[in-house]
Amino acid sequence: MPSRRIRLALSVEGSIFPLDQQHRLIELGRVADEAGVDDLTVPEHVLMGSNASEQDPWSTWEPRQLELPWPEPLLTLAAMAGVTRRLRLVSGVVIAPLR
């Protein structure tokens, strides 16, 4: 019987930290790596709909506070790569025409 392993993945939004504490995202990547997390995803939210701060009763999408920071995902992932060894770093979505 082949052995199976459960993988653990996290999605980390920059908005979990205030603007002056965005450096903590890099520390979070290091801690996740040391804790054995397999994948860490950093999403991008450059574009928000006009109703992004409202709850849609038919959706699982959570309302957003538009003033919260959304760091650039590729730079965030690059910084995390410098402090991790085995963690797989994943970009949630990158809107290529805006880069």
OpenMM code with the backbone's topology and positions (N, CA, C; nanometers):
from openmm import Vec3, app, unit

residues = "MET PRO SER ARG ARG ILE ARG LEU ALA LEU SER VAL GLU GLY SER ILE PHE PRO LEU ASP GLN GLN HIS ARG LEU ILE GLU LEU GLY ARG VAL ALA ASP GLU ALA GLY VAL ASP ASP LEU THR VAL PRO GLU HIS VAL LEU MET GLY SER ASN ALA SER GLU GLN ASP PRO TRP SER THR TRP GLU PRO ARG GLN LEU GLU LEU PRO TRP PRO GLU PRO LEU LEU THR LEU ALA ALA MET ALA GLY VAL THR ARG ARG LEU ARG LEU VAL SER GLY VAL VAL ILE ALA PRO LEU ARG".split()
positions = [
    Vec3(0.0836, -0.1173, 0.0000),
    Vec3(0.0000, 0.0000, 0.0000),
    Vec3(0.0891, 0.1251, 0.0000),
    Vec3(0.0687, 0.2160, -0.0951),
    Vec3(0.1519, 0.3370, -0.0991),
    Vec3(0.1220, 0.4267, 0.0212),
    Vec3(0.2265, 0.4906, 0.0707),
    Vec3(0.2050, 0.5826, 0.1831),
    Vec3(0.1466, 0.7139, 0.1303),
    Vec3(0.0620, 0.7729, 0.2095),
    Vec3(0.0003, 0.9000, 0.1716),
    Vec3(0.0345, 1.0038, 0.2766),
    Vec3(0.0415, 1.1237, 0.2316),
    Vec3(0.0758, 1.2338, 0.3202),
    Vec3(-0.0235, 1.3462, 0.2986),
    Vec3(-0.0717, 1.4022, 0.4056),
    Vec3(-0.1613, 1.5173, 0.3952),
    Vec3(-0.0761, 1.6420, 0.3785),
    Vec3(-0.1113, 1.7237, 0.2795),
    Vec3(-0.0398, 1.8488, 0.2557),
    Vec3(-0.1139, 1.9629, 0.3243),
    Vec3(-0.0395, 2.0586, 0.3747),
    Vec3(-0.0974, 2.1751, 0.4404),
    Vec3(-0.0617, 2.2988, 0.3602),
    Vec3(-0.1636, 2.3735, 0.3203),
    Vec3(-0.1426, 2.4956, 0.2428),
    Vec3(-0.2090, 2.6126, 0.3146),
    Vec3(-0.1462, 2.7288, 0.3057),
    Vec3(-0.2015, 2.8511, 0.3625),
    Vec3(-0.2120, 2.9568, 0.2542),
    Vec3(-0.3141, 3.0397, 0.2631),
    Vec3(-0.3260, 3.1577, 0.1783),
    Vec3(-0.3110, 3.2787, 0.2692),
    Vec3(-0.2182, 3.3657, 0.2358),
    Vec3(-0.1861, 3.4797, 0.3211),
    Vec3(-0.2160, 3.6086, 0.2463),
    Vec3(-0.3058, 3.6872, 0.3009),
    Vec3(-0.3369, 3.8176, 0.2425),
    Vec3(-0.2575, 3.9241, 0.3166),
    Vec3(-0.2030, 4.0180, 0.2415),
    Vec3(-0.1283, 4.1266, 0.3039),
    Vec3(-0.2125, 4.2102, 0.3970),
    Vec3(-0.3425, 4.2072, 0.3767),
    Vec3(-0.4301, 4.2905, 0.4587),
    Vec3(-0.4422, 4.2401, 0.6021),
    Vec3(-0.3783, 4.1267, 0.6363),
    Vec3(-0.3851, 4.0803, 0.7749),
    Vec3(-0.2962, 4.1644, 0.8655),
    Vec3(-0.2042, 4.2416, 0.8069),
    Vec3(-0.1172, 4.3293, 0.8852),
    Vec3(-0.1369, 4.4737, 0.8418),
    Vec3(-0.1265, 4.5691, 0.9354),
    Vec3(-0.1333, 4.7102, 0.8977),
    Vec3(-0.0162, 4.7460, 0.8057),
    Vec3(-0.0276, 4.8569, 0.7375),
    Vec3(0.0724, 4.8985, 0.6391),
    Vec3(0.2129, 4.9058, 0.6991),
    Vec3(0.2262, 4.9543, 0.8211),
    Vec3(0.3589, 4.9680, 0.8810),
    Vec3(0.4144, 4.8364, 0.9357),
    Vec3(0.3402, 4.7264, 0.9190),
    Vec3(0.3865, 4.5963, 0.9674),
    Vec3(0.3882, 4.4903, 0.8569),
    Vec3(0.3948, 4.5326, 0.7316),
    Vec3(0.3950, 4.4377, 0.6202),
    Vec3(0.5169, 4.3469, 0.6218),
    Vec3(0.6260, 4.3897, 0.6867),
    Vec3(0.7454, 4.3053, 0.6982),
    Vec3(0.7148, 4.1745, 0.7712),
    Vec3(0.6076, 4.1720, 0.8474),
    Vec3(0.5711, 4.0504, 0.9210),
    Vec3(0.5282, 3.9372, 0.8275),
    Vec3(0.4896, 3.9703, 0.7036),
    Vec3(0.4563, 3.8662, 0.6054),
    Vec3(0.5765, 3.7758, 0.5799),
    Vec3(0.6949, 3.8358, 0.5750),
    Vec3(0.8161, 3.7584, 0.5493),
    Vec3(0.8446, 3.6656, 0.6675),
    Vec3(0.8262, 3.7170, 0.7882),
    Vec3(0.8442, 3.6337, 0.9074),
    Vec3(0.7419, 3.5210, 0.9092),
    Vec3(0.6197, 3.5500, 0.8662),
    Vec3(0.5157, 3.4479, 0.8599),
    Vec3(0.5577, 3.3347, 0.7657),
    Vec3(0.6197, 3.3695, 0.6526),
    Vec3(0.6693, 3.2678, 0.5602),
    Vec3(0.7757, 3.1805, 0.6238),
    Vec3(0.8680, 3.2426, 0.6983),
    Vec3(0.9743, 3.1671, 0.7655),
    Vec3(0.9156, 3.0716, 0.8692),
    Vec3(0.8219, 3.1209, 0.9489),
    Vec3(0.7602, 3.0381, 1.0530),
    Vec3(0.6811, 2.9234, 0.9900),
    Vec3(0.6079, 2.9523, 0.8812),
    Vec3(0.5314, 2.8473, 0.8123),
    Vec3(0.6254, 2.7388, 0.7600),
    Vec3(0.7396, 2.7795, 0.7052),
    Vec3(0.8379, 2.6841, 0.6545),
    Vec3(0.8895, 2.5951, 0.7675),
    Vec3(0.9249, 2.6557, 0.8789),
    Vec3(0.9764, 2.5791, 0.9927),
    Vec3(0.8701, 2.4879, 1.0536),
    Vec3(0.7426, 2.5278, 1.0428),
    Vec3(0.6334, 2.4484, 1.1006),
    Vec3(0.5917, 2.3325, 1.0110),
    Vec3(0.6467, 2.3260, 0.8892),
    Vec3(0.6146, 2.2149, 0.8004),
    Vec3(0.5016, 2.2403, 0.7031),
    Vec3(0.4572, 2.3653, 0.6927),
    Vec3(0.3552, 2.3977, 0.5928),
    Vec3(0.4135, 2.3683, 0.4549),
    Vec3(0.3323, 2.3126, 0.3655),
    Vec3(0.3813, 2.2738, 0.2328),
    Vec3(0.3754, 2.3877, 0.1315),
    Vec3(0.2631, 2.4585, 0.1266),
    Vec3(0.2414, 2.5629, 0.0259),
    Vec3(0.1952, 2.6907, 0.0936),
    Vec3(0.2421, 2.8046, 0.0425),
    Vec3(0.1963, 2.9336, 0.0911),
    Vec3(0.1581, 3.0171, -0.0306),
    Vec3(0.0328, 3.0595, -0.0368),
    Vec3(-0.0184, 3.1366, -0.1499),
    Vec3(-0.0330, 3.2825, -0.1104),
    Vec3(0.0141, 3.3713, -0.1965),
    Vec3(-0.0038, 3.5150, -0.1772),
    Vec3(-0.0890, 3.5654, -0.2934),
    Vec3(-0.2127, 3.6092, -0.2660),
    Vec3(-0.3007, 3.6563, -0.3731),
    Vec3(-0.2738, 3.8023, -0.4092),
    Vec3(-0.3292, 3.8429, -0.5213),
    Vec3(-0.3205, 3.9823, -0.5655),
    Vec3(-0.4614, 4.0383, -0.5758),
    Vec3(-0.4779, 4.1596, -0.5280),
    Vec3(-0.6075, 4.2268, -0.5414),
    Vec3(-0.5842, 4.3712, -0.5817),
    Vec3(-0.5436, 4.3932, -0.7065),
    Vec3(-0.5242, 4.5279, -0.7576),
    Vec3(-0.6587, 4.5879, -0.7956),
    Vec3(-0.7466, 4.5050, -0.8473),
    Vec3(-0.8779, 4.5516, -0.8923),
    Vec3(-0.9857, 4.5007, -0.7987),
    Vec3(-1.0749, 4.5894, -0.7619),
    Vec3(-1.1900, 4.5528, -0.6786),
    Vec3(-1.3148, 4.6068, -0.7474),
    Vec3(-1.4219, 4.5330, -0.7401),
    Vec3(-1.5476, 4.5801, -0.7964),
    Vec3(-1.6043, 4.6957, -0.7162),
    Vec3(-1.7007, 4.7639, -0.7733),
    Vec3(-1.7598, 4.8800, -0.7069),
    Vec3(-1.8324, 4.8420, -0.5788),
    Vec3(-1.8677, 4.7152, -0.5637),
    Vec3(-1.9376, 4.6713, -0.4430),
    Vec3(-1.8494, 4.5812, -0.3553),
    Vec3(-1.7193, 4.5996, -0.3624),
    Vec3(-1.6267, 4.5127, -0.2881),
    Vec3(-1.6453, 4.5219, -0.1375),
    Vec3(-1.6978, 4.6338, -0.0891),
    Vec3(-1.7141, 4.6488, 0.0555),
    Vec3(-1.8530, 4.6074, 0.1032),
    Vec3(-1.9344, 4.5519, 0.0129),
    Vec3(-2.0696, 4.5084, 0.0484),
    Vec3(-2.0775, 4.3560, 0.0477),
    Vec3(-2.1627, 4.3006, 0.1308),
    Vec3(-2.1820, 4.1555, 0.1348),
    Vec3(-2.2849, 4.1142, 0.0304),
    Vec3(-2.2496, 4.0194, -0.0533),
    Vec3(-2.3418, 3.9618, -0.1510),
    Vec3(-2.4040, 3.8380, -0.0871),
    Vec3(-2.5354, 3.8343, -0.0707),
    Vec3(-2.5962, 3.7195, -0.0030),
    Vec3(-2.5806, 3.5876, -0.0779),
    Vec3(-2.5445, 3.5915, -0.2061),
    Vec3(-2.5328, 3.4700, -0.2870),
    Vec3(-2.3886, 3.4249, -0.3044),
    Vec3(-2.2978, 3.4915, -0.2384),
    Vec3(-2.1562, 3.4628, -0.2594),
    Vec3(-2.0869, 3.4326, -0.1267),
    Vec3(-1.9759, 3.3584, -0.1354),
    Vec3(-1.8929, 3.3365, -0.0169),
    Vec3(-1.7855, 3.4445, -0.0059),
    Vec3(-1.7813, 3.5347, -0.1033),
    Vec3(-1.6851, 3.6449, -0.1031),
    Vec3(-1.7106, 3.7343, 0.0170),
    Vec3(-1.6077, 3.7622, 0.0924),
    Vec3(-1.6223, 3.8472, 0.2098),
    Vec3(-1.6049, 3.9932, 0.1703),
    Vec3(-1.6806, 4.0830, 0.2326),
    Vec3(-1.6620, 4.2265, 0.2045),
    Vec3(-1.5191, 4.2691, 0.2388),
    Vec3(-1.4651, 4.3633, 0.1648),
    Vec3(-1.3280, 4.4106, 0.1857),
    Vec3(-1.3286, 4.5552, 0.2321),
    Vec3(-1.2344, 4.5867, 0.3185),
    Vec3(-1.2109, 4.7257, 0.3543),
    Vec3(-1.1071, 4.7760, 0.2551),
    Vec3(-1.1473, 4.8648, 0.1678),
    Vec3(-1.0633, 4.9034, 0.0549),
    Vec3(-0.9385, 4.9810, 0.0959),
    Vec3(-0.9346, 5.0340, 0.2173),
    Vec3(-0.8166, 5.1090, 0.2609),
    Vec3(-0.7047, 5.0181, 0.3129),
    Vec3(-0.7308, 4.8886, 0.3272),
    Vec3(-0.6281, 4.7964, 0.3758),
    Vec3(-0.5224, 4.7709, 0.2685),
    Vec3(-0.3974, 4.7472, 0.3088),
    Vec3(-0.2897, 4.7276, 0.2113),
    Vec3(-0.2995, 4.5927, 0.1401),
    Vec3(-0.2568, 4.5918, 0.0140),
    Vec3(-0.2428, 4.4675, -0.0634),
    Vec3(-0.1045, 4.4711, -0.1269),
    Vec3(-0.0039, 4.4134, -0.0609),
    Vec3(0.1312, 4.4187, -0.1153),
    Vec3(0.1430, 4.3443, -0.2483),
    Vec3(0.2388, 4.3860, -0.3265),
    Vec3(0.2640, 4.3243, -0.4566),
    Vec3(0.3088, 4.1799, -0.4328),
    Vec3(0.2391, 4.0810, -0.4918),
    Vec3(0.2637, 3.9409, -0.4563),
    Vec3(0.3998, 3.8866, -0.4994),
    Vec3(0.4492, 3.9251, -0.6150),
    Vec3(0.5764, 3.8677, -0.6603),
    Vec3(0.6930, 3.9150, -0.5743),
    Vec3(0.6917, 4.0415, -0.5333),
    Vec3(0.7970, 4.0903, -0.4429),
    Vec3(0.7855, 4.0251, -0.3054),
    Vec3(0.6632, 4.0065, -0.2591),
    Vec3(0.6416, 3.9403, -0.1303),
    Vec3(0.6924, 3.7967, -0.1352),
    Vec3(0.6596, 3.7254, -0.2428),
    Vec3(0.7057, 3.5867, -0.2577),
    Vec3(0.8577, 3.5801, -0.2700),
    Vec3(0.9175, 3.6763, -0.3407),
    Vec3(1.0636, 3.6785, -0.3541),
    Vec3(1.1301, 3.6989, -0.2182),
    Vec3(1.0740, 3.7883, -0.1370),
    Vec3(1.1290, 3.8107, -0.0029),
    Vec3(1.1127, 3.6858, 0.0831),
    Vec3(0.9988, 3.6187, 0.0709),
    Vec3(0.9771, 3.4944, 0.1460),
    Vec3(1.0745, 3.3858, 0.1014),
    Vec3(1.1058, 3.3828, -0.0274),
    Vec3(1.1992, 3.2818, -0.0787),
    Vec3(1.3369, 3.2968, -0.0147),
    Vec3(1.3708, 3.4191, 0.0230),
    Vec3(1.5004, 3.4428, 0.0855),
    Vec3(1.5117, 3.3916, 0.2281),
    Vec3(1.3986, 3.3614, 0.2926),
    Vec3(1.4027, 3.3174, 0.4329),
    Vec3(1.3437, 3.1777, 0.4525),
    Vec3(1.3116, 3.1085, 0.3424),
    Vec3(1.2544, 2.9740, 0.3525),
    Vec3(1.3447, 2.8744, 0.2802),
    Vec3(1.3275, 2.7454, 0.3119),
    Vec3(1.4098, 2.6423, 0.2489),
    Vec3(1.3285, 2.5441, 0.1663),
    Vec3(1.2113, 2.5019, 0.2158),
    Vec3(1.1378, 2.3950, 0.1495),
    Vec3(0.9950, 2.4333, 0.1126),
    Vec3(0.9468, 2.5427, 0.1623),
    Vec3(0.8101, 2.5873, 0.1397),
    Vec3(0.7870, 2.6175, -0.0082),
    Vec3(0.6781, 2.5663, -0.0646),
    Vec3(0.6435, 2.5975, -0.2033),
    Vec3(0.5650, 2.7280, -0.2035),
    Vec3(0.6159, 2.8283, -0.2720),
    Vec3(0.5534, 2.9604, -0.2766),
    Vec3(0.4685, 2.9713, -0.4023),
    Vec3(0.3450, 3.0179, -0.3853),
    Vec3(0.2465, 3.0171, -0.4938),
    Vec3(0.1846, 3.1554, -0.5073),
    Vec3(0.1724, 3.2020, -0.6309),
    Vec3(0.0995, 3.3260, -0.6574),
    Vec3(-0.0470, 3.2913, -0.6793),
    Vec3(-0.1360, 3.3544, -0.6012),
    Vec3(-0.2794, 3.3270, -0.6153),
    Vec3(-0.3293, 3.3679, -0.7525),
    Vec3(-0.3149, 3.4920, -0.7847),
    Vec3(-0.3528, 3.5463, -0.9151),
    Vec3(-0.2596, 3.6633, -0.9422),
    Vec3(-0.2070, 3.6722, -1.0609),
    Vec3(-0.1305, 3.7890, -1.1030),
    Vec3(-0.1955, 3.8404, -1.2302),
    Vec3(-0.2329, 3.9664, -1.2289),
    Vec3(-0.2979, 4.0268, -1.3451),
    Vec3(-0.1869, 4.0810, -1.4359),
    Vec3(-0.1445, 3.9999, -1.5311),
    Vec3(-0.0264, 4.0279, -1.6136),
    Vec3(-0.0301, 4.1640, -1.6836),
    Vec3(-0.1421, 4.2083, -1.7435),
    Vec3(-0.1400, 4.3379, -1.8114),
    Vec3(-0.1111, 4.4561, -1.7187),
    Vec3(-0.1268, 4.4385, -1.5886),
    Vec3(-0.0990, 4.5466, -1.4942),
    Vec3(0.0440, 4.5441, -1.4434),
    Vec3(0.1238, 4.4499, -1.4901),
    Vec3(0.2626, 4.4391, -1.4435),
    Vec3(0.3577, 4.4980, -1.5432),
] * unit.nanometer
topology = app.Topology()
chain = topology.addChain("A")
for resn in residues:
    res = topology.addResidue(resn, chain)
    for name in ("N", "CA", "C"):
        topology.addAtom(name, app.Element.getBySymbol(name[0]), res)
